[in-house]
Amino acid sequence: MSIRFTGHSIARTSSAFAAMALLATSPVMAAGLTGAPAPFDKGGVKIALISYISAGDFFQAYQAGAQSQAKALGVDLQIFPGRQNAAEQREQILQAINLGAKAIVIDHGQPEALSDVVQQALDKGIKVVAFDVNLNNPKIPQVEQSDHKLAELALQQALKENGTSFNAGYVYVAGFAPLDRRNEVWEKVKAEHKDIVEKARFGTVSDTTATATADQAKAVFRANPDITVVFAPYDEFARGVKLAVSDLGIADKVKIYSADISTADIQEIVEKDSPWVATAATNPAVVGAVSIRAAALQLAGEAVPHQIVVDPVLVTQKDLRDAGVNTIEDLAKKIPAFSTSTAVTASWIPSAAF
């Protein structure tokens, strides 16, 4: 998922890093795909994936899914690693344009910093797909994880397990589409259940989100020892809260509900006495594959909806323990809905392997 990734990165020479990223990740030109429409029948189609942030299991899995789908399509996928730097992401988009990308997938970012360079790409006939960043342009398909549904699933479980009266901590940083959409659901739940009291709101995003959030959470729990539920709608937030709860020795008094999941998350959820009891998630690898498929369909001249939604599933601590799930691979096998999506595909597009 994603969040407010703001200026915590080290200054770099953007053009140089973009060029190095391109050289480091660009595969050998692929052969054409049999039975595919132009331009995929001849191969070597360049697509750029430009991220705002690459650190963390979710983003790494997203990129892996994109790579897998690109390989199946015979696409020359060029990945520019995100460094939480809006200026650098802008420069990377310009680099992708100059290096001949036919489509650009933008993974998160700050809309106000991207709109003009994205328009430059569109003006040159380059197709653009956005994942979890609202570029507010009818020509740009928006891929999302149904952030409202993610929040709804997690909060429904919180209500089921804790009733409609409790003191809550809430981890949130405004300014990015995914968290803002999840926040809309949280506000609605509070409005519908007046006895849910938000005692504290906190959160930060940096290259050490979990540890930074943990520091904030410790202060919050010390000031508000009556908090029993924490809604942390991003897994790095949840990791930070869990770390704080464990360090303070209050794991038996607090329950954490989150969004997103990874193998590392699963291991933390199922461990003995873990306060992290549920999360709602899509498979980030599937979302990455969907993003590449959206770009490919546009390049083939086929219709692509403006809003592309990948539906999530609820994953509880009990479900994971009962099924013996310890990894994302286990989860995909035990819950097939987690590992597939029929969003934006076509008969000529091979399935990604992950």
C-alpha positions as CSV (number, residue, x, y, z in Angstrom):
1,M,0.0,0.0,0.0
2,S,1.1,3.3,0.4
3,I,1.4,6.4,2.2
4,R,2.7,9.8,2.5
5,F,6.3,9.4,1.5
6,T,7.8,12.8,1.8
7,G,11.2,14.4,1.8
8,H,13.3,12.1,4.1
9,S,15.6,10.9,1.3
10,I,19.3,11.8,0.8
11,A,19.9,14.3,-2.0
12,R,21.2,12.6,-5.2
13,T,21.9,13.5,-8.8
14,S,18.6,12.4,-10.2
15,S,19.6,11.9,-13.8
16,A,22.6,9.8,-12.9
17,F,20.6,7.5,-10.7
18,A,17.8,7.2,-13.2
19,A,20.3,6.2,-15.9
20,M,22.0,3.7,-13.6
21,A,18.7,2.2,-12.6
22,L,17.7,1.8,-16.2
23,L,21.0,0.0,-17.0
24,A,20.7,-2.2,-14.0
25,T,17.2,-3.4,-14.6
26,S,16.7,-3.4,-18.3
27,P,16.6,-7.0,-19.7
28,V,17.7,-8.3,-23.1
29,M,15.3,-7.3,-25.8
30,A,12.6,-10.0,-26.0
31,A,11.2,-11.8,-29.0
32,G,7.7,-11.3,-30.2
33,L,4.7,-12.9,-28.6
34,T,2.9,-15.4,-30.9
35,G,-0.7,-14.4,-31.6
36,A,-0.4,-11.0,-30.0
37,P,-1.4,-7.8,-31.6
38,A,1.1,-5.1,-32.5
39,P,3.4,-4.0,-31.1
40,F,3.8,-7.2,-29.0
41,D,4.0,-9.4,-32.0
42,K,7.5,-8.2,-32.7
43,G,8.8,-7.9,-29.1
44,G,11.2,-5.3,-27.6
45,V,8.3,-3.1,-26.3
46,K,9.8,-0.7,-23.7
47,I,7.7,-0.1,-20.6
48,A,9.1,1.9,-17.7
49,L,8.0,1.3,-14.1
50,I,8.7,4.4,-12.0
51,S,8.2,4.1,-8.3
52,Y,8.1,6.6,-5.5
53,I,9.4,4.1,-3.0
54,S,10.9,0.7,-3.4
55,A,11.8,-0.3,0.2
56,G,9.6,-2.7,2.0
57,D,8.1,-6.1,1.2
58,F,5.0,-4.7,-0.4
59,F,6.8,-2.6,-3.0
60,Q,9.3,-5.3,-3.7
61,A,6.5,-7.8,-4.3
62,Y,4.7,-5.3,-6.5
63,Q,7.8,-4.9,-8.7
64,A,8.3,-8.7,-8.8
65,G,4.8,-9.2,-10.1
66,A,5.3,-6.5,-12.7
67,Q,8.5,-8.1,-13.8
68,S,6.8,-11.5,-14.0
69,Q,4.0,-10.2,-16.2
70,A,6.4,-8.3,-18.4
71,K,8.5,-11.4,-18.9
72,A,5.4,-13.3,-20.0
73,L,4.5,-10.6,-22.4
74,G,8.0,-10.3,-23.8
75,V,8.2,-6.7,-22.7
76,D,11.5,-4.9,-22.0
77,L,10.6,-3.6,-18.5
78,Q,12.8,-0.9,-17.2
79,I,12.5,-0.3,-13.4
80,F,13.5,3.0,-11.8
81,P,13.8,2.4,-8.0
82,G,11.9,4.8,-5.8
83,R,13.8,6.9,-3.3
84,Q,11.0,8.9,-1.7
85,N,12.1,12.0,-3.6
86,A,9.5,13.8,-5.7
87,A,12.1,15.7,-7.7
88,E,13.9,12.5,-8.5
89,Q,10.7,10.8,-9.6
90,R,10.0,13.7,-12.0
91,E,13.5,13.3,-13.5
92,Q,13.0,9.6,-13.9
93,I,9.8,10.2,-15.9
94,L,11.7,12.5,-18.2
95,Q,14.5,9.9,-18.5
96,A,11.9,7.2,-19.5
97,I,10.5,9.6,-22.1
98,N,13.9,10.3,-23.6
99,L,14.9,6.6,-23.5
100,G,12.0,5.6,-25.7
101,A,9.5,4.0,-23.3
102,K,6.2,3.4,-25.0
103,A,4.3,3.2,-21.7
104,I,5.0,4.3,-18.2
105,V,3.6,2.8,-15.0
106,I,3.8,5.2,-12.1
107,D,3.8,3.5,-8.7
108,H,2.7,6.0,-6.0
109,G,4.0,9.6,-5.7
110,Q,2.9,13.1,-5.1
111,P,0.4,14.2,-7.7
112,E,1.2,17.9,-7.6
113,A,4.9,17.1,-8.4
114,L,4.1,14.8,-11.4
115,S,1.2,16.3,-13.4
116,D,3.3,18.4,-15.8
117,V,5.9,15.8,-16.6
118,V,3.2,13.1,-17.0
119,Q,1.4,15.5,-19.4
120,Q,4.7,15.7,-21.4
121,A,4.6,11.9,-21.7
122,L,1.0,11.9,-22.9
123,D,1.7,14.6,-25.4
124,K,4.3,12.4,-27.0
125,G,1.9,9.5,-27.3
126,I,3.2,7.5,-24.4
127,K,0.6,5.5,-22.5
128,V,0.5,6.1,-18.7
129,V,-0.9,3.9,-15.9
130,A,-1.0,5.0,-12.3
131,F,-1.0,2.8,-9.2
132,D,-2.2,4.4,-6.0
133,V,-1.5,7.9,-7.1
134,N,-4.4,10.0,-8.3
135,L,-3.2,12.0,-11.3
136,N,-6.7,13.2,-12.0
137,N,-6.5,12.7,-15.8
138,P,-9.1,10.8,-17.8
139,K,-6.4,9.4,-20.1
140,I,-4.6,7.7,-17.3
141,P,-6.1,4.4,-15.9
142,Q,-5.9,4.3,-12.1
143,V,-5.0,0.9,-10.5
144,E,-6.0,0.5,-6.9
145,Q,-6.5,-2.1,-4.3
146,S,-10.0,-1.0,-3.4
147,D,-8.8,0.9,-0.5
148,H,-12.3,1.4,0.8
149,K,-12.8,-2.3,0.9
150,L,-9.5,-2.9,2.6
151,A,-10.4,-0.5,5.4
152,E,-14.0,-1.9,5.6
153,L,-12.8,-5.5,6.0
154,A,-10.3,-4.7,8.7
155,L,-12.7,-2.4,10.6
156,Q,-15.6,-4.9,10.3
157,Q,-13.3,-7.4,12.0
158,A,-12.3,-4.9,14.7
159,L,-16.0,-4.3,15.4
160,K,-16.7,-8.0,15.5
161,E,-14.0,-8.6,18.0
162,N,-14.3,-5.5,20.2
163,G,-17.8,-4.3,19.9
164,T,-18.8,-0.7,19.1
165,S,-17.3,1.0,22.1
166,F,-13.6,1.2,22.6
167,N,-10.7,3.7,22.8
168,A,-8.6,3.6,19.6
169,G,-5.3,4.7,18.3
170,Y,-5.1,5.6,14.6
171,V,-2.0,5.7,12.4
172,Y,-2.5,8.0,9.4
173,V,-0.6,10.5,7.3
174,A,-2.6,12.5,4.9
175,G,-1.8,13.4,1.3
176,F,-1.6,10.1,-0.6
177,A,-4.6,8.6,-2.3
178,P,-4.5,5.1,-0.7
179,L,-4.4,6.3,2.9
180,D,-6.8,9.1,2.2
181,R,-9.4,6.6,0.9
182,R,-8.9,4.3,3.9
183,N,-9.3,7.3,6.1
184,E,-12.7,8.0,4.6
185,V,-13.9,4.6,5.9
186,W,-12.4,5.2,9.4
187,E,-14.2,8.5,9.6
188,K,-17.5,6.9,8.5
189,V,-17.1,4.1,11.1
190,K,-16.5,6.6,13.9
191,A,-19.5,8.7,12.8
192,E,-21.7,5.6,12.9
193,H,-20.4,4.4,16.3
194,K,-20.1,7.4,18.6
195,D,-18.7,5.3,21.4
196,I,-15.5,4.6,19.4
197,V,-13.1,7.3,20.7
198,E,-10.0,8.2,18.8
199,K,-7.6,8.9,21.6
200,A,-4.6,9.6,19.4
201,R,-3.7,10.0,15.8
202,F,-0.1,9.6,14.7
203,G,2.1,8.4,11.9
204,T,5.2,9.0,9.8
205,V,6.7,7.6,6.6
206,S,10.4,7.5,5.9
207,D,13.0,5.0,4.9
208,T,12.5,3.6,8.5
209,T,8.7,3.8,8.7
210,A,8.2,0.9,11.2
211,T,10.9,2.1,13.7
212,A,9.8,5.7,13.4
213,T,6.2,4.7,14.0
214,A,7.2,2.6,16.9
215,D,8.8,5.6,18.6
216,Q,5.6,7.6,18.2
217,A,3.4,4.7,19.3
218,K,5.3,4.3,22.6
219,A,4.7,7.9,23.4
220,V,1.0,7.5,22.5
221,F,0.5,4.4,24.7
222,R,2.3,6.0,27.7
223,A,0.0,9.0,27.4
224,N,-3.1,6.9,26.7
225,P,-2.9,3.6,28.5
226,D,-6.6,3.0,27.9
227,I,-6.2,2.4,24.1
228,T,-7.2,-1.1,23.3
229,V,-7.6,-1.1,19.5
230,V,-5.2,0.4,16.9
231,F,-6.2,0.8,13.3
232,A,-2.9,0.9,11.3
233,P,-4.0,0.7,7.6
234,Y,-0.5,0.0,6.2
235,D,1.6,-2.9,7.2
236,E,4.7,-0.9,8.0
237,F,2.6,1.2,10.4
238,A,1.3,-2.0,12.0
239,R,4.8,-3.4,12.4
240,G,5.8,-0.2,14.2
241,V,2.8,-0.4,16.5
242,K,3.4,-4.0,17.2
243,L,7.1,-3.3,18.1
244,A,6.0,-0.6,20.5
245,V,3.3,-2.8,22.1
246,S,5.8,-5.6,22.6
247,D,8.5,-3.3,24.0
248,L,6.0,-1.9,26.5
249,G,4.7,-5.3,27.5
250,I,1.1,-4.6,26.7
251,A,0.4,-7.1,24.0
252,D,-2.4,-8.7,26.1
253,K,-4.2,-5.3,26.2
254,V,-4.0,-4.1,22.6
255,K,-5.3,-5.4,19.2
256,I,-3.9,-4.2,15.9
257,Y,-5.9,-4.2,12.7
258,S,-4.1,-3.3,9.4
259,A,-4.0,-3.4,5.6
260,D,-1.5,-5.1,3.3
261,I,0.5,-8.3,3.9
262,S,3.8,-9.9,3.2
263,T,5.7,-13.0,4.4
264,A,7.4,-11.0,7.1
265,D,4.0,-9.7,8.2
266,I,2.6,-13.2,8.3
267,Q,5.4,-14.3,10.6
268,E,4.7,-11.4,12.9
269,I,1.0,-12.0,13.0
270,V,1.2,-15.7,13.8
271,E,3.9,-15.5,16.4
272,K,2.9,-16.4,20.0
273,D,1.0,-13.6,21.8
274,S,1.1,-11.3,18.8
275,P,-1.3,-8.3,19.2
276,W,-1.5,-8.0,15.4
277,V,-4.8,-9.9,14.9
278,A,-6.0,-9.2,11.4
279,T,-5.3,-7.5,8.1
280,A,-7.0,-6.9,4.8
281,A,-4.9,-7.3,1.7
282,T,-4.4,-8.0,-1.9
283,N,-1.4,-9.8,-3.3
284,P,1.0,-7.0,-4.3
285,A,2.5,-9.2,-7.0
286,V,-1.0,-9.5,-8.6
287,V,-1.4,-5.7,-8.5
288,G,2.0,-5.3,-10.2
289,A,0.9,-7.7,-12.9
290,V,-2.4,-5.9,-13.4
291,S,-0.5,-2.6,-13.8
292,I,1.6,-4.0,-16.6
293,R,-1.5,-5.6,-18.3
294,A,-3.2,-2.2,-18.2
295,A,-0.2,-0.6,-20.0
296,A,0.0,-3.5,-22.5
297,L,-3.7,-3.3,-23.4
298,Q,-3.5,0.5,-24.0
299,L,-0.5,-0.1,-26.3
300,A,-2.5,-2.7,-28.2
301,G,-5.3,-0.2,-28.7
302,E,-7.7,-2.0,-26.6
303,A,-10.2,-0.4,-24.1
304,V,-9.0,0.0,-20.5
305,P,-11.4,1.2,-17.8
306,H,-10.3,4.4,-16.0
307,Q,-10.6,2.7,-12.6
308,I,-9.1,-0.7,-12.2
309,V,-9.8,-2.4,-8.9
310,V,-8.1,-5.4,-7.4
311,D,-10.3,-6.8,-4.6
312,P,-8.8,-7.6,-1.2
313,V,-9.5,-10.4,1.2
314,L,-9.6,-10.5,5.0
315,V,-6.8,-12.4,6.7
316,T,-7.1,-13.1,10.4
317,Q,-4.5,-14.4,12.8
318,K,-6.7,-17.4,13.5
319,D,-7.1,-18.2,9.8
320,L,-3.3,-18.2,9.3
321,R,-2.6,-20.3,12.4
322,D,-5.4,-22.8,11.7
323,A,-4.2,-23.3,8.1
324,G,-0.5,-23.4,8.9
325,V,0.3,-20.4,6.7
326,N,3.8,-19.0,7.2
327,T,4.5,-17.3,3.8
328,I,2.8,-15.4,1.0
329,E,3.2,-18.6,-1.1
330,D,1.3,-20.6,1.5
331,L,-1.4,-17.9,1.6
332,A,-1.8,-18.0,-2.1
333,K,-2.3,-21.7,-2.1
334,K,-4.8,-21.7,0.9
335,I,-6.8,-18.7,-0.3
336,P,-6.9,-18.8,-4.2
337,A,-8.7,-15.4,-4.3
338,F,-5.5,-13.9,-3.0
339,S,-3.4,-15.0,-5.9
340,T,-5.5,-14.1,-8.9
341,S,-7.3,-11.2,-10.6
342,T,-9.2,-11.1,-13.8
343,A,-8.9,-7.3,-14.0
344,V,-7.7,-5.9,-17.4
345,T,-6.6,-9.0,-19.3
346,A,-7.1,-10.5,-22.7
347,S,-6.8,-13.9,-24.3
348,W,-3.4,-13.1,-25.9
349,I,-1.9,-12.0,-22.6
350,P,-0.1,-15.0,-20.9
351,S,-0.5,-15.5,-17.2
352,A,2.3,-14.2,-14.9
353,A,4.1,-16.8,-12.9
354,F,4.5,-16.0,-9.2
